[in-house]
Amino acid sequence: MKKQQPQISEERILEASWELLGEEGIEKFSMRRLADRLGIQAPSIYWYFKSKQTLYQRMANQISKIILEEFHSEGDWKEQLTGLATTVRDVLRRYPCSTQLMMLTLPHEPDIVRFTNRMLLCVEPTPLEQEQKLQAVLTIMNFVFHFVLDDYEHQRNVSAIMKERGELPSDEMTQLLNGMSETDAGLFRRMFKSGMFELMGTDGAFEFGLKLILLGIEQVIKEQEQNEQEQEQ
């Protein structure tokens, strides 16, 4: 009896892709591994996605759509950017390797375009120049992307070390720092021993970093308004 071909669809391919990314990371992701998971031959996937890059584009588009659905715009430009950045971080943390996908793809999908447009609308009411508005939202998104990515890679490193050694090499780190001079490692050593680096990746660290960027944008706006007032006098 001829073996029945497994049922496959674009939705199932996307679902399996997220599963595979969660288990093996983007470094080991391939169309062959994806096909094995689906129980099909790799050419069957190419009927839906002509390349791995095309698949990545569609997955990034999926993430953009979820962000748009969960983001609710309220308040002034600072409140909207804060809400958007927080929503992006929350969504990216739920989908493995989604940050890398967003960084690897171009805005050639409809929901990625809508997401980018929505970011720009947050700063549209400000007196910034158009190129400054674009730079402002790109700076915030780059912060969010790298914040999530740094936390993701840190957790992976911790898991790998725990799997290999059964414990974190904190004693080795302490020994290294104790063997270095005050000039080379004094401040770093005190921060490490006081647990400061454990704050990396936390909500507090995210909120503080975002605040710094927003204050910078606000300062640029104030300087421009001041310059305009001086020119009018």
VODRENZA-52989 format. One record per atom (N, C-alpha, C): residue number from 1; x negated, y, z. Coordinates in Angstrom, 2 decimals, always signed. Example, Ala and Ser with C-alpha at 12.3 -4.5 7.8 and 13.67 -1.06 7.14 Angstrom:
PT  num        X        Y        Z
PT    1   -13.19    -5.69    +7.80
PT    1   -12.30    -4.50    +7.80
PT    1   -13.20    -3.30    +7.80
PT    2   -12.85    -2.25    +7.08
PT    2   -13.67    -1.06    +7.14
PT    2   -12.90    +0.03    +7.87
This chain:
PT  num        X        Y        Z
PT    1    -0.85    -1.20    +0.00
PT    1    +0.00    +0.00    +0.00
PT    1    -0.88    +1.25    +0.00
PT    2    -0.56    +2.20    -0.85
PT    2    -1.36    +3.41    -0.97
PT    2    -1.20    +4.29    +0.26
PT    3    -2.33    +4.74    +0.79
PT    3    -2.32    +5.58    +1.98
PT    3    -1.69    +6.93    +1.66
PT    4    -0.77    +7.36    +2.54
PT    4    -0.06    +8.61    +2.30
PT    4    -0.97    +9.81    +2.58
PT    5    -0.93   +10.79    +1.69
PT    5    -1.71   +12.01    +1.84
PT    5    -1.14   +12.85    +2.99
PT    6    -1.98   +13.30    +3.92
PT    6    -1.49   +14.13    +5.03
PT    6    -0.83   +15.41    +4.51
PT    7    +0.21   +15.84    +5.22
PT    7    +0.88   +17.08    +4.85
PT    7    -0.04   +18.27    +5.17
PT    8    -0.12   +19.20    +4.24
PT    8    -1.00   +20.35    +4.43
PT    8    -0.29   +21.61    +3.95
PT    9    -0.59   +22.71    +4.58
PT    9    -0.02   +24.00    +4.21
PT    9    -1.02   +25.08    +4.62
PT   10    -0.78   +26.29    +4.14
PT   10    -1.67   +27.39    +4.52
PT   10    -1.63   +27.61    +6.03
PT   11    -0.45   +27.52    +6.62
PT   11    -0.31   +27.70    +8.06
PT   11    -1.11   +26.65    +8.84
PT   12    -1.03   +25.39    +8.37
PT   12    -1.75   +24.32    +9.06
PT   12    -3.27   +24.49    +8.91
PT   13    -3.71   +24.97    +7.76
PT   13    -5.14   +25.21    +7.55
PT   13    -5.64   +26.29    +8.51
PT   14    -4.87   +27.36    +8.65
PT   14    -5.24   +28.44    +9.56
PT   14    -5.27   +27.94   +11.01
PT   15    -4.29   +27.17   +11.37
PT   15    -4.22   +26.62   +12.73
PT   15    -5.43   +25.74   +13.02
PT   16    -5.76   +24.87   +12.08
PT   16    -6.91   +23.99   +12.26
PT   16    -8.22   +24.76   +12.27
PT   17    -8.27   +25.84   +11.53
PT   17    -9.48   +26.67   +11.50
PT   17    -9.75   +27.29   +12.86
PT   18    -8.70   +27.80   +13.51
PT   18    -8.86   +28.37   +14.85
PT   18    -9.30   +27.30   +15.84
PT   19    -8.73   +26.11   +15.70
PT   19    -9.11   +25.01   +16.59
PT   19   -10.59   +24.67   +16.43
PT   20   -11.03   +24.61   +15.19
PT   20   -12.41   +24.25   +14.90
PT   20   -13.37   +25.32   +15.39
PT   21   -13.01   +26.57   +15.22
PT   21   -13.85   +27.67   +15.70
PT   21   -13.97   +27.63   +17.22
PT   22   -12.88   +27.29   +17.88
PT   22   -12.89   +27.22   +19.34
PT   22   -13.77   +26.11   +19.87
PT   23   -13.88   +25.04   +19.11
PT   23   -14.65   +23.88   +19.57
PT   23   -16.13   +23.96   +19.19
PT   24   -16.43   +24.49   +18.01
PT   24   -17.80   +24.42   +17.51
PT   24   -18.43   +25.78   +17.20
PT   25   -17.65   +26.85   +17.22
PT   25   -18.21   +28.15   +16.92
PT   25   -18.31   +28.40   +15.43
PT   26   -18.56   +29.64   +15.07
PT   26   -18.58   +30.01   +13.65
PT   26   -19.83   +29.50   +12.95
PT   27   -20.90   +29.25   +13.73
PT   27   -22.16   +28.79   +13.13
PT   27   -22.00   +27.43   +12.45
PT   28   -21.18   +26.56   +13.03
PT   28   -21.02   +25.21   +12.49
PT   28   -19.77   +25.06   +11.63
PT   29   -19.05   +26.15   +11.46
PT   29   -17.81   +26.07   +10.70
PT   29   -18.12   +25.87    +9.21
PT   30   -17.42   +24.94    +8.59
PT   30   -17.57   +24.70    +7.16
PT   30   -16.26   +24.15    +6.61
PT   31   -16.08   +24.27    +5.31
PT   31   -14.88   +23.75    +4.67
PT   31   -14.83   +22.22    +4.78
PT   32   -16.02   +21.59    +4.77
PT   32   -16.06   +20.13    +4.89
PT   32   -15.59   +19.68    +6.27
PT   33   -16.07   +20.37    +7.30
PT   33   -15.64   +20.04    +8.66
PT   33   -14.14   +20.31    +8.83
PT   34   -13.67   +21.38    +8.22
PT   34   -12.25   +21.70    +8.29
PT   34   -11.42   +20.62    +7.59
PT   35   -11.89   +20.17    +6.45
PT   35   -11.18   +19.12    +5.72
PT   35   -11.14   +17.82    +6.53
PT   36   -12.25   +17.49    +7.18
PT   36   -12.29   +16.30    +8.02
PT   36   -11.26   +16.38    +9.14
PT   37   -11.15   +17.56    +9.73
PT   37   -10.18   +17.73   +10.81
PT   37    -8.75   +17.55   +10.30
PT   38    -8.51   +18.02    +9.09
PT   38    -7.17   +17.92    +8.51
PT   38    -6.90   +16.55    +7.90
PT   39    -7.94   +15.74    +7.77
PT   39    -7.78   +14.42    +7.18
PT   39    -7.57   +14.45    +5.69
PT   40    -8.20   +15.43    +5.01
PT   40    -8.06   +15.58    +3.56
PT   40    -9.43   +15.77    +2.94
PT   41    -9.45   +15.84    +1.62
PT   41   -10.67   +16.16    +0.90
PT   41   -10.82   +17.68    +0.79
PT   42   -12.05   +18.16    +0.83
PT   42   -12.31   +19.60    +0.81
PT   42   -11.65   +20.32    -0.38
PT   43   -11.63   +19.73    -1.59
PT   43   -10.98   +20.43    -2.72
PT   43    -9.53   +20.80    -2.47
PT   44    -8.84   +20.06    -1.59
PT   44    -7.44   +20.37    -1.30
PT   44    -7.30   +21.72    -0.62
PT   45    -8.31   +22.09    +0.19
PT   45    -8.28   +23.38    +0.87
PT   45    -8.44   +24.51    -0.13
PT   46    -9.27   +24.28    -1.15
PT   46    -9.53   +25.32    -2.15
PT   46    -8.30   +25.63    -3.00
PT   47    -7.29   +24.78    -2.93
PT   47    -6.03   +25.09    -3.60
PT   47    -5.35   +26.30    -2.93
PT   48    -5.59   +26.44    -1.61
PT   48    -5.00   +27.52    -0.83
PT   48    -5.97   +28.70    -0.63
PT   49    -7.24   +28.36    -0.45
PT   49    -8.28   +29.39    -0.22
PT   49    -9.47   +29.07    -1.13
PT   50    -9.76   +29.97    -2.05
PT   50   -10.77   +29.67    -3.06
PT   50   -12.19   +29.63    -2.52
PT   51   -12.41   +30.15    -1.29
PT   51   -13.74   +30.12    -0.69
PT   51   -13.60   +30.28    +0.82
PT   52   -14.68   +30.02    +1.53
PT   52   -14.67   +30.22    +2.98
PT   52   -14.47   +31.69    +3.31
PT   53   -15.03   +32.57    +2.50
PT   53   -14.86   +34.00    +2.73
PT   53   -13.39   +34.40    +2.59
PT   54   -12.70   +33.81    +1.62
PT   54   -11.28   +34.09    +1.46
PT   54   -10.49   +33.64    +2.68
PT   55   -10.87   +32.49    +3.23
PT   55   -10.23   +31.99    +4.45
PT   55   -10.50   +32.94    +5.61
PT   56   -11.73   +33.39    +5.73
PT   56   -12.08   +34.34    +6.79
PT   56   -11.25   +35.63    +6.66
PT   57   -11.10   +36.09    +5.42
PT   57   -10.31   +37.30    +5.18
PT   57    -8.89   +37.11    +5.70
PT   58    -8.30   +35.96    +5.39
PT   58    -6.92   +35.71    +5.80
PT   58    -6.80   +35.60    +7.32
PT   59    -7.81   +35.04    +7.96
PT   59    -7.79   +34.91    +9.41
PT   59    -7.94   +36.29   +10.07
PT   60    -8.80   +37.13    +9.51
PT   60    -8.94   +38.49   +10.02
PT   60    -7.65   +39.28    +9.82
PT   61    -6.98   +39.03    +8.71
PT   61    -5.69   +39.67    +8.46
PT   61    -4.66   +39.23    +9.49
PT   62    -4.72   +37.96    +9.86
PT   62    -3.81   +37.42   +10.87
PT   62    -4.04   +38.12   +12.21
PT   63    -5.29   +38.32   +12.57
PT   63    -5.64   +39.01   +13.82
PT   63    -5.13   +40.45   +13.78
PT   64    -5.34   +41.12   +12.66
PT   64    -4.88   +42.50   +12.51
PT   64    -3.37   +42.60   +12.68
PT   65    -2.65   +41.64   +12.14
PT   65    -1.19   +41.64   +12.26
PT   65    -0.76   +41.48   +13.70
PT   66    -1.42   +40.61   +14.44
PT   66    -1.09   +40.39   +15.85
PT   66    -1.36   +41.66   +16.67
PT   67    -2.47   +42.32   +16.37
PT   67    -2.80   +43.56   +17.07
PT   67    -1.70   +44.60   +16.84
PT   68    -1.28   +44.75   +15.59
PT   68    -0.24   +45.72   +15.25
PT   68    +1.08   +45.40   +15.95
PT   69    +1.39   +44.12   +16.07
PT   69    +2.64   +43.71   +16.72
PT   69    +2.60   +43.99   +18.22
PT   70    +1.43   +43.88   +18.82
PT   70    +1.33   +44.03   +20.28
PT   70    +1.01   +45.45   +20.73
PT   71    +0.53   +46.29   +19.82
PT   71    +0.19   +47.66   +20.18
PT   71    +1.41   +48.55   +20.12
PT   72    +1.66   +49.27   +21.21
PT   72    +2.78   +50.19   +21.27
PT   72    +2.23   +51.60   +21.50
PT   73    +2.41   +52.46   +20.52
PT   73    +1.81   +53.79   +20.57
PT   73    +2.62   +54.73   +21.45
PT   74    +1.96   +55.28   +22.46
PT   74    +2.59   +56.26   +23.34
PT   74    +1.54   +57.27   +23.79
PT   75    +1.98   +58.49   +24.12
PT   75    +1.07   +59.47   +24.69
PT   75    +0.26   +60.23   +23.65
PT   76    -0.74   +60.96   +24.15
PT   76    -1.60   +61.76   +23.27
PT   76    -2.65   +60.87   +22.61
PT   77    -3.56   +61.50   +21.87
PT   77    -4.53   +60.72   +21.09
PT   77    -5.43   +59.87   +21.98
PT   78    -5.78   +60.37   +23.18
PT   78    -6.64   +59.60   +24.07
PT   78    -5.90   +58.38   +24.62
PT   79    -4.65   +58.55   +24.97
PT   79    -3.86   +57.44   +25.50
PT   79    -3.62   +56.39   +24.41
PT   80    -3.39   +56.87   +23.19
PT   80    -3.17   +55.92   +22.09
PT   80    -4.43   +55.13   +21.78
PT   81    -5.58   +55.81   +21.73
PT   81    -6.83   +55.11   +21.46
PT   81    -7.18   +54.13   +22.58
PT   82    -6.89   +54.53   +23.82
PT   82    -7.12   +53.63   +24.95
PT   82    -6.24   +52.39   +24.83
PT   83    -4.97   +52.62   +24.52
PT   83    -4.05   +51.49   +24.37
PT   83    -4.43   +50.59   +23.22
PT   84    -4.85   +51.18   +22.12
PT   84    -5.24   +50.39   +20.96
PT   84    -6.49   +49.57   +21.25
PT   85    -7.50   +50.21   +21.86
PT   85    -8.74   +49.50   +22.18
PT   85    -8.47   +48.35   +23.13
PT   86    -7.62   +48.57   +24.11
PT   86    -7.28   +47.52   +25.08
PT   86    -6.55   +46.37   +24.40
PT   87    -5.64   +46.70   +23.49
PT   87    -4.90   +45.66   +22.76
PT   87    -5.84   +44.84   +21.88
PT   88    -6.74   +45.52   +21.18
PT   88    -7.70   +44.81   +20.32
PT   88    -8.54   +43.86   +21.15
PT   89    -9.05   +44.33   +22.28
PT   89    -9.85   +43.46   +23.14
PT   89    -9.06   +42.24   +23.61
PT   90    -7.82   +42.46   +24.04
PT   90    -7.00   +41.35   +24.53
PT   90    -6.76   +40.30   +23.45
PT   91    -6.47   +40.75   +22.23
PT   91    -6.20   +39.81   +21.13
PT   91    -7.47   +39.06   +20.74
PT   92    -8.58   +39.78   +20.61
PT   92    -9.83   +39.14   +20.21
PT   92   -10.27   +38.08   +21.22
PT   93   -10.02   +38.32   +22.48
PT   93   -10.43   +37.35   +23.51
PT   93    -9.60   +36.07   +23.45
PT   94    -8.42   +36.13   +22.86
PT   94    -7.56   +34.95   +22.78
PT   94    -7.89   +34.06   +21.60
PT   95    -8.52   +34.62   +20.59
PT   95    -8.80   +33.86   +19.37
PT   95   -10.31   +33.69   +19.20
PT   96   -10.82   +32.47   +19.32
PT   96   -12.27   +32.24   +19.27
PT   96   -12.90   +32.71   +17.97
PT   97   -14.00   +33.44   +18.10
PT   97   -14.78   +33.93   +16.96
PT   97   -14.03   +34.96   +16.12
PT   98   -12.91   +35.46   +16.60
PT   98   -12.16   +36.46   +15.83
PT   98   -12.95   +37.76   +15.68
PT   99   -13.77   +38.07   +16.67
PT   99   -14.59   +39.28   +16.56
PT   99   -15.55   +39.17   +15.38
PT  100   -16.22   +38.01   +15.29
PT  100   -17.13   +37.80   +14.17
PT  100   -16.40   +37.88   +12.84
PT  101   -15.19   +37.34   +12.78
PT  101   -14.41   +37.38   +11.54
PT  101   -14.07   +38.81   +11.15
PT  102   -13.70   +39.62   +12.13
PT  102   -13.37   +41.02   +11.86
PT  102   -14.60   +41.78   +11.36
PT  103   -15.77   +41.41   +11.86
PT  103   -16.99   +42.09   +11.48
PT  103   -17.54   +41.59   +10.15
PT  104   -17.16   +40.37    +9.76
PT  104   -17.68   +39.76    +8.54
PT  104   -16.84   +40.06    +7.30
PT  105   -15.65   +40.59    +7.51
PT  105   -14.74   +40.75    +6.39
PT  105   -14.54   +42.21    +6.01
PT  106   -14.14   +42.42    +4.77
PT  106   -13.82   +43.76    +4.25
PT  106   -12.32   +44.00    +4.36
PT  107   -11.89   +45.26    +4.39
PT  107   -10.46   +45.56    +4.51
PT  107    -9.70   +45.35    +3.20
PT  108    -9.72   +44.11    +2.73
PT  108    -9.07   +43.79    +1.46
PT  108    -7.81   +42.97    +1.65
PT  109    -7.21   +43.06    +2.84
PT  109    -5.96   +42.38    +3.13
PT  109    -4.97   +43.41    +3.65
PT  110    -3.68   +43.22    +3.40
PT  110    -2.69   +44.25    +3.75
PT  110    -2.63   +44.63    +5.22
PT  111    -2.69   +43.65    +6.12
PT  111    -2.59   +43.98    +7.54
PT  111    -3.88   +44.57    +8.09
PT  112    -5.01   +44.27    +7.47
PT  112    -6.26   +44.92    +7.86
PT  112    -6.19   +46.39    +7.48
PT  113    -5.62   +46.68    +6.31
PT  113    -5.44   +48.07    +5.88
PT  113    -4.48   +48.78    +6.83
PT  114    -3.38   +48.12    +7.19
PT  114    -2.41   +48.73    +8.11
PT  114    -3.05   +48.99    +9.48
PT  115    -3.86   +48.06    +9.93
PT  115    -4.54   +48.22   +11.22
PT  115    -5.49   +49.42   +11.17
PT  116    -6.27   +49.52   +10.11
PT  116    -7.19   +50.64    +9.97
PT  116    -6.43   +51.96    +9.89
PT  117    -5.34   +51.96    +9.14
PT  117    -4.52   +53.16    +9.02
PT  117    -3.94   +53.57   +10.37
PT  118    -3.54   +52.56   +11.16
PT  118    -2.96   +52.86   +12.49
PT  118    -4.00   +53.47   +13.41
PT  119    -5.24   +53.01   +13.32
PT  119    -6.31   +53.59   +14.11
PT  119    -6.49   +55.06   +13.76
PT  120    -6.49   +55.36   +12.48
PT  120    -6.68   +56.73   +12.02
PT  120    -5.53   +57.63   +12.45
PT  121    -4.33   +57.09   +12.50
PT  121    -3.17   +57.88   +12.92
PT  121    -3.30   +58.32   +14.37
PT  122    -4.03   +57.56   +15.18
PT  122    -4.22   +57.93   +16.59
PT  122    -4.94   +59.27   +16.72
PT  123    -5.87   +59.53   +15.83
PT  123    -6.66   +60.77   +15.92
PT  123    -6.22   +61.83   +14.91
PT  124    -5.22   +61.52   +14.13
PT  124    -4.76   +62.48   +13.12
PT  124    -4.33   +63.82   +13.72
PT  125    -3.70   +63.85   +14.91
PT  125    -3.29   +65.14   +15.48
PT  125    -4.45   +66.02   +15.95
PT  126    -5.65   +65.47   +16.05
PT  126    -6.79   +66.24   +16.56
PT  126    -7.32   +67.18   +15.47
PT  127    -8.05   +68.23   +15.87
PT  127    -8.61   +69.17   +14.89
PT  127    -9.93   +68.70   +14.26
PT  128   -10.28   +67.44   +14.47
PT  128   -11.51   +66.91   +13.90
PT  128   -11.45   +66.92   +12.38
PT  129   -12.61   +67.00   +11.75
PT  129   -12.69   +66.85   +10.31
PT  129   -12.36   +65.41    +9.94
PT  130   -11.97   +65.17    +8.70
PT  130   -11.55   +63.83    +8.29
PT  130   -12.65   +62.79    +8.50
PT  131   -13.89   +63.17    +8.14
PT  131   -14.98   +62.20    +8.32
PT  131   -15.26   +61.96    +9.79
PT  132   -15.00   +62.97   +10.64
PT  132   -15.18   +62.80   +12.08
PT  132   -14.11   +61.87   +12.66
PT  133   -12.92   +61.97   +12.14
PT  133   -11.84   +61.08   +12.58
PT  133   -12.18   +59.63   +12.28
PT  134   -12.68   +59.41   +11.08
PT  134   -13.08   +58.05   +10.70
PT  134   -14.22   +57.56   +11.60
PT  135   -15.21   +58.43   +11.82
PT  135   -16.34   +58.05   +12.66
PT  135   -15.90   +57.77   +14.09
PT  136   -14.93   +58.52   +14.58
PT  136   -14.44   +58.34   +15.95
PT  136   -13.82   +56.96   +16.14
PT  137   -12.93   +56.57   +15.23
PT  137   -12.27   +55.27   +15.39
PT  137   -13.25   +54.12   +15.13
PT  138   -14.19   +54.31   +14.21
PT  138   -15.18   +53.27   +13.96
PT  138   -16.09   +53.08   +15.17
PT  139   -16.43   +54.17   +15.84
PT  139   -17.26   +54.08   +17.03
PT  139   -16.55   +53.31   +18.14
PT  140   -15.28   +53.58   +18.32
PT  140   -14.51   +52.87   +19.34
PT  140   -14.36   +51.40   +18.98
PT  141   -14.06   +51.10   +17.73
PT  141   -13.89   +49.70   +17.34
PT  141   -15.21   +48.94   +17.43
PT  142   -16.31   +49.60   +17.07
PT  142   -17.61   +48.94   +17.20
PT  142   -17.91   +48.63   +18.67
PT  143   -17.54   +49.55   +19.55
PT  143   -17.72   +49.30   +20.99
PT  143   -16.89   +48.09   +21.43
PT  144   -15.63   +48.05   +21.02
PT  144   -14.75   +46.94   +21.41
PT  144   -15.29   +45.61   +20.86
PT  145   -15.63   +45.60   +19.57
PT  145   -16.12   +44.38   +18.94
PT  145   -17.36   +43.86   +19.67
PT  146   -18.33   +44.73   +19.90
PT  146   -19.58   +44.28   +20.51
PT  146   -19.40   +43.95   +21.99
PT  147   -18.47   +44.61   +22.66
PT  147   -18.19   +44.28   +24.06
PT  147   -17.64   +42.85   +24.15
PT  148   -16.66   +42.55   +23.31
PT  148   -16.07   +41.20   +23.30
PT  148   -17.10   +40.17   +22.86
PT  149   -17.89   +40.50   +21.83
PT  149   -18.88   +39.56   +21.31
PT  149   -19.97   +39.29   +22.34
PT  150   -20.44   +40.32   +23.04
PT  150   -21.46   +40.13   +24.07
PT  150   -20.95   +39.21   +25.18
PT  151   -19.71   +39.42   +25.59
PT  151   -19.12   +38.59   +26.64
PT  151   -18.97   +37.15   +26.17
PT  152   -18.56   +36.98   +24.91
PT  152   -18.39   +35.64   +24.33
PT  152   -19.72   +34.90   +24.29
PT  153   -20.77   +35.57   +23.80
PT  153   -22.08   +34.93   +23.72
PT  153   -22.65   +34.64   +25.10
PT  154   -22.39   +35.55   +26.05
PT  154   -22.86   +35.32   +27.42
PT  154   -22.22   +34.07   +28.01
PT  155   -20.92   +33.92   +27.83
PT  155   -20.22   +32.75   +28.36
PT  155   -20.72   +31.47   +27.69
PT  156   -21.01   +31.54   +26.41
PT  156   -21.55   +30.37   +25.70
PT  156   -22.92   +30.00   +26.24
PT  157   -23.76   +31.00   +26.48
PT  157   -25.10   +30.74   +27.02
PT  157   -25.02   +30.13   +28.41
PT  158   -24.12   +30.67   +29.24
PT  158   -23.94   +30.14   +30.59
PT  158   -23.48   +28.69   +30.54
PT  159   -22.52   +28.41   +29.65
PT  159   -22.02   +27.04   +29.52
PT  159   -23.11   +26.09   +29.05
PT  160   -23.94   +26.55   +28.11
PT  160   -25.01   +25.70   +27.59
PT  160   -26.04   +25.40   +28.66
PT  161   -26.38   +26.40   +29.48
PT  161   -27.35   +26.19   +30.55
PT  161   -26.79   +25.27   +31.63
PT  162   -25.52   +25.48   +31.96
PT  162   -24.88   +24.62   +32.96
PT  162   -24.82   +23.18   +32.49
PT  163   -24.55   +22.99   +31.20
PT  163   -24.49   +21.63   +30.65
PT  163   -25.85   +20.97   +30.66
PT  164   -26.90   +21.76   +30.38
PT  164   -28.25   +21.22   +30.31
PT  164   -28.86   +20.98   +31.69
PT  165   -28.67   +21.94   +32.60
PT  165   -29.35   +21.88   +33.89
PT  165   -28.44   +21.60   +35.08
PT  166   -27.15   +21.82   +34.88
PT  166   -26.23   +21.62   +36.00
PT  166   -26.11   +22.82   +36.91
PT  167   -26.92   +23.85   +36.68
PT  167   -26.87   +25.07   +37.48
PT  167   -27.54   +26.20   +36.72
PT  168   -27.24   +27.42   +37.11
PT  168   -27.86   +28.57   +36.47
PT  168   -29.27   +28.76   +36.98
PT  169   -30.19   +29.18   +36.10
PT  169   -31.60   +29.33   +36.50
PT  169   -31.86   +30.64   +37.25
PT  170   -31.03   +30.95   +38.26
PT  170   -31.18   +32.21   +39.00
PT  170   -32.50   +32.25   +39.75
PT  171   -32.94   +31.09   +40.27
PT  171   -34.22   +31.06   +41.00
PT  171   -35.37   +31.41   +40.07
PT  172   -35.31   +30.91   +38.82
PT  172   -36.37   +31.22   +37.85
PT  172   -36.40   +32.71   +37.54
PT  173   -35.22   +33.31   +37.41
PT  173   -35.14   +34.74   +37.13
PT  173   -35.70   +35.54   +38.29
PT  174   -35.35   +35.15   +39.50
PT  174   -35.85   +35.84   +40.69
PT  174   -37.36   +35.74   +40.78
PT  175   -37.87   +34.55   +40.49
PT  175   -39.32   +34.34   +40.52
PT  175   -40.02   +35.20   +39.47
PT  176   -39.43   +35.30   +38.28
PT  176   -40.00   +36.12   +37.22
PT  176   -40.06   +37.59   +37.65
PT  177   -38.94   +38.09   +38.17
PT  177   -38.88   +39.50   +38.57
PT  177   -39.80   +39.80   +39.74
PT  178   -39.92   +38.88   +40.68
PT  178   -40.80   +39.09   +41.83
PT  178   -42.27   +39.14   +41.42
PT  179   -42.56   +38.52   +40.28
PT  179   -43.95   +38.50   +39.82
PT  179   -44.31   +39.71   +38.96
PT  180   -43.34   +40.60   +38.73
PT  180   -43.59   +41.78   +37.91
PT  180   -43.75   +43.02   +38.79
PT  181   -44.44   +44.01   +38.29
PT  181   -44.73   +45.21   +39.07
PT  181   -43.50   +46.08   +39.22
PT  182   -43.57   +47.03   +40.14
PT  182   -42.49   +47.99   +40.36
PT  182   -42.27   +48.84   +39.12
PT  183   -43.37   +49.21   +38.45
PT  183   -43.27   +50.05   +37.25
PT  183   -42.54   +49.32   +36.12
PT  184   -42.84   +48.04   +35.95
PT  184   -42.27   +47.28   +34.84
PT  184   -40.85   +46.78   +35.10
PT  185   -40.54   +46.47   +36.35
PT  185   -39.25   +45.81   +36.60
PT  185   -38.55   +46.23   +37.88
PT  186   -39.03   +47.29   +38.53
PT  186   -38.47   +47.67   +39.83
PT  186   -36.98   +47.93   +39.83
PT  187   -36.53   +48.81   +38.93
PT  187   -35.11   +49.15   +38.88
PT  187   -34.28   +47.97   +38.43
PT  188   -34.77   +47.26   +37.41
PT  188   -34.07   +46.07   +36.92
PT  188   -33.93   +45.06   +38.05
PT  189   -35.00   +44.84   +38.82
PT  189   -35.00   +43.85   +39.91
PT  189   -33.96   +44.19   +40.97
PT  190   -33.90   +45.47   +41.34
PT  190   -32.93   +45.88   +42.37
PT  190   -31.50   +45.72   +41.89
PT  191   -31.26   +46.06   +40.62
PT  191   -29.91   +45.89   +40.06
PT  191   -29.53   +44.40   +39.98
PT  192   -30.50   +43.58   +39.58
PT  192   -30.23   +42.15   +39.46
PT  192   -29.90   +41.54   +40.82
PT  193   -30.68   +41.88   +41.82
PT  193   -30.48   +41.30   +43.15
PT  193   -29.21   +41.81   +43.82
PT  194   -28.76   +43.00   +43.43
PT  194   -27.53   +43.54   +44.02
PT  194   -26.28   +43.08   +43.27
PT  195   -26.47   +42.30   +42.20
PT  195   -25.33   +41.76   +41.46
PT  195   -24.74   +42.68   +40.42
PT  196   -25.47   +43.75   +40.08
PT  196   -24.94   +44.73   +39.11
PT  196   -24.64   +44.10   +37.76
PT  197   -25.47   +43.16   +37.32
PT  197   -25.30   +42.59   +35.99
PT  197   -24.10   +41.65   +35.90
PT  198   -23.55   +41.30   +37.06
PT  198   -22.34   +40.48   +37.06
PT  198   -21.12   +41.28   +36.63
PT  199   -21.27   +42.61   +36.59
PT  199   -20.17   +43.48   +36.15
PT  199   -20.02   +43.50   +34.64
PT  200   -21.02   +42.99   +33.93
PT  200   -20.97   +42.97   +32.47
PT  200   -19.78   +42.12   +31.99
PT  201   -19.01   +42.67   +31.07
PT  201   -17.86   +41.96   +30.52
PT  201   -16.59   +42.12   +31.31
PT  202   -16.62   +42.85   +32.43
PT  202   -15.44   +43.02   +33.27
PT  202   -14.54   +44.13   +32.74
PT  203   -13.32   +44.17   +33.25
PT  203   -12.38   +45.22   +32.86
PT  203   -12.94   +46.60   +33.22
PT  204   -13.57   +46.68   +34.40
PT  204   -14.13   +47.95   +34.83
PT  204   -15.21   +48.45   +33.89
PT  205   -16.07   +47.55   +33.46
PT  205   -17.14   +47.94   +32.53
PT  205   -16.55   +48.38   +31.20
PT  206   -15.53   +47.70   +30.75
PT  206   -14.88   +48.06   +29.48
PT  206   -14.24   +49.44   +29.58
PT  207   -13.52   +49.68   +30.65
PT  207   -12.84   +50.96   +30.83
PT  207   -13.84   +52.10   +30.93
PT  208   -14.97   +51.87   +31.60
PT  208   -15.97   +52.92   +31.74
PT  208   -16.61   +53.25   +30.39
PT  209   -16.97   +52.22   +29.63
PT  209   -17.57   +52.44   +28.31
PT  209   -16.62   +53.17   +27.38
PT  210   -15.35   +52.80   +27.41
PT  210   -14.35   +53.46   +26.57
PT  210   -14.18   +54.92   +26.99
PT  211   -14.22   +55.15   +28.30
PT  211   -14.09   +56.52   +28.82
PT  211   -15.23   +57.41   +28.32
PT  212   -16.44   +56.86   +28.30
PT  212   -17.58   +57.63   +27.81
PT  212   -17.39   +58.08   +26.37
PT  213   -16.88   +57.18   +25.54
PT  213   -16.66   +57.51   +24.13
PT  213   -15.57   +58.56   +23.98
PT  214   -14.47   +58.37   +24.71
PT  214   -13.37   +59.32   +24.61
PT  214   -13.77   +60.71   +25.09
PT  215   -14.56   +60.77   +26.16
PT  215   -15.05   +62.06   +26.64
PT  215   -15.96   +62.72   +25.61
PT  216   -16.73   +61.90   +24.90
PT  216   -17.59   +62.43   +23.85
PT  216   -16.77   +63.04   +22.72
PT  217   -15.71   +62.35   +22.31
PT  217   -14.83   +62.87   +21.26
PT  217   -14.17   +64.16   +21.72
PT  218   -13.72   +64.16   +22.97
PT  218   -13.07   +65.35   +23.52
PT  218   -14.04   +66.53   +23.55
PT  219   -15.30   +66.26   +23.86
PT  219   -16.29   +67.33   +23.90
PT  219   -16.52   +67.93   +22.52
PT  220   -16.55   +67.07   +21.50
PT  220   -16.72   +67.55   +20.13
PT  220   -15.55   +68.45   +19.75
PT  221   -14.33   +68.06   +20.14
PT  221   -13.15   +68.87   +19.83
PT  221   -13.24   +70.23   +20.52
PT  222   -13.65   +70.23   +21.79
PT  222   -13.77   +71.49   +22.53
PT  222   -14.81   +72.40   +21.90
PT  223   -15.93   +71.84   +21.47
PT  223   -16.97   +72.64   +20.83
PT  223   -16.47   +73.25   +19.53
PT  224   -15.72   +72.47   +18.75
PT  224   -15.19   +72.99   +17.49
PT  224   -14.19   +74.11   +17.74
PT  225   -13.32   +73.93   +18.73
PT  225   -12.33   +74.96   +19.06
PT  225   -13.03   +76.23   +19.55
PT  226   -14.09   +76.05   +20.33
PT  226   -14.84   +77.21   +20.82
PT  226   -15.51   +77.96   +19.67
PT  227   -16.07   +77.21   +18.73
PT  227   -16.71   +77.84   +17.57
PT  227   -15.71   +78.61   +16.73
PT  228   -14.52   +78.07   +16.58
PT  228   -13.48   +78.74   +15.80
PT  228   -13.04   +80.03   +16.48
PT  229   -12.94   +79.98   +17.81
PT  229   -12.56   +81.18   +18.56
PT  229   -13.62   +82.26   +18.43
PT  230   -14.89   +81.86   +18.47
PT  230   -15.99   +82.83   +18.35
PT  230   -16.01   +83.46   +16.96
PT  231   -15.68   +82.67   +15.95
PT  231   -15.68   +83.20   +14.59
PT  231   -14.53   +84.19   +14.37
PT  232   -13.42   +83.98   +15.08
PT  232   -12.26   +84.86   +14.94
PT  232   -12.47   +86.20   +15.64
PT  233   -13.37   +86.22   +16.62
PT  233   -13.60   +87.46   +17.39
PT  233   -14.45   +88.48   +16.61
